[in-house]
Amino acid sequence: MNMAKAKMKQAVIPKFSSEAEEAEWWDAHRSEIEAEIRQRMKQKRPLTLGNLFRGARPSQPVTLRIPKEDLETARRLAARKGLGYQTYIKMLLREALAEDASEGIGTRTRQSPSRSPR
């Protein structure tokens, strides 16, 4: 079996009720987390603390045609925040989807999105 394709056990950092509980958890799981990080680095699938806190969500590659000016703006704004532009675009998309979902916009049909300037 190809190890790169083998499903890895997902490590997720739980919520802690105290600093002592968190320290105990890290002490108990440190070697496991470090081994997983090393394995993912070998597979070029890095494990970040952000992924651990959220629980890694599977992602689907997509191809989008984005106006050049919008892409340049996204790159510039992402750089100001110290982020990669793709990460920044995903964050914006996630925020917009959450906002629209909370407003019930996703349930309407055949309407163009109206968004207030940010």
N, C-alpha and C positions, 0 to 999 in steps of 0.2 A: 504494500500500500504506500502510495506517495505521501510522505509526511506533510508536504505543503498543502495537500488537499484534505488531510485529516482534520476533523472538526475539533477545535480546541475548547476546553472547558472555559466557560465565561466567568471571569472574576468580576464581581460587582461589590463596590464598597457600600456597606449599609449605613443607615443613619445611626448616630450614636447619641446616647443620653448624657454622656459625660466625657470629659477629656481623658479620664483614666480608662474608660471603656474603649475609647478610640485607640489609645496607646497599646492596650492589651491586644486588640484586634490586629494592629499593624505588627506587633511582635510575633503573633501567632501565624500571620500570613505573609510575612516579608519574603521569605525564600520562595514561596509559591508565586507571588507577584513578580519578583525579580526573574524567576525562571520563565514565566510567561512573556515578560518584556523581551528577554534575550531571544526566545524562540520566534516571536513576532518580528524582531529586528532581522533575524536571519531570513525570514520569509518576506521581508520588506512590507510587513503589515504592522506598523508600529502601534503599540498600545499606549494611549495617553491617559493622564489622570482624568481628563474630561470624559473620555470614553468609559472609564471605570465608574465615575460618578453617575453618568447617565445610563450606563449599561450600553454596550455597543449595539446600535441599531443597524440593521443591514441597509445598505444604500444601493441604489440602482443607477448605473451610469446613463446619462442622457446627453443628447446633443441639442444645443439651442442656437438659433441665429439671433444675435443681439446686436443692435446698432453699435457701430464703432465708438460713437461718442459716449454711449452708456457704459460700454466696457472700459473705456479710458477713465471715466468718472469713477466707476467701481474700483478700478485699480488704484487711483489716487486716494480715494477715501479709505480703502483698506490699508494702504501703506501708512496713512496718518494714524490708524488704530493699531498698527503693528500686526496686521493680519494678511493672509494670502487673499487674493481677490475672489477665488472660488469659495473659500470659507465665508468671506464677507457676503457674497451673493446668497449662499445657502442660509446664512443668518437672517438676511433681509426677507427671503422667501418664507422662512419658518415664521418670522414675526408677522408678516402680512397674512399668511394663512391662519395663524392663531387669532389675529384681530378680526378677520372676516368671519371665521367660524364663531367667534364670541358674539358678533353682531348678527349672525344668521344669514350672512350674505351668501354663503355656500349653498343654501337651499333654494335660492332664487334662480330662475333660468332666463337666458337671453337678455341679460342686462350687462352693460359695460361697467367695469369696476370704477367706482368713484372714490378716490383716495385724497384725503387732505394732505397738503404739503408737510413734510417732516422737517 
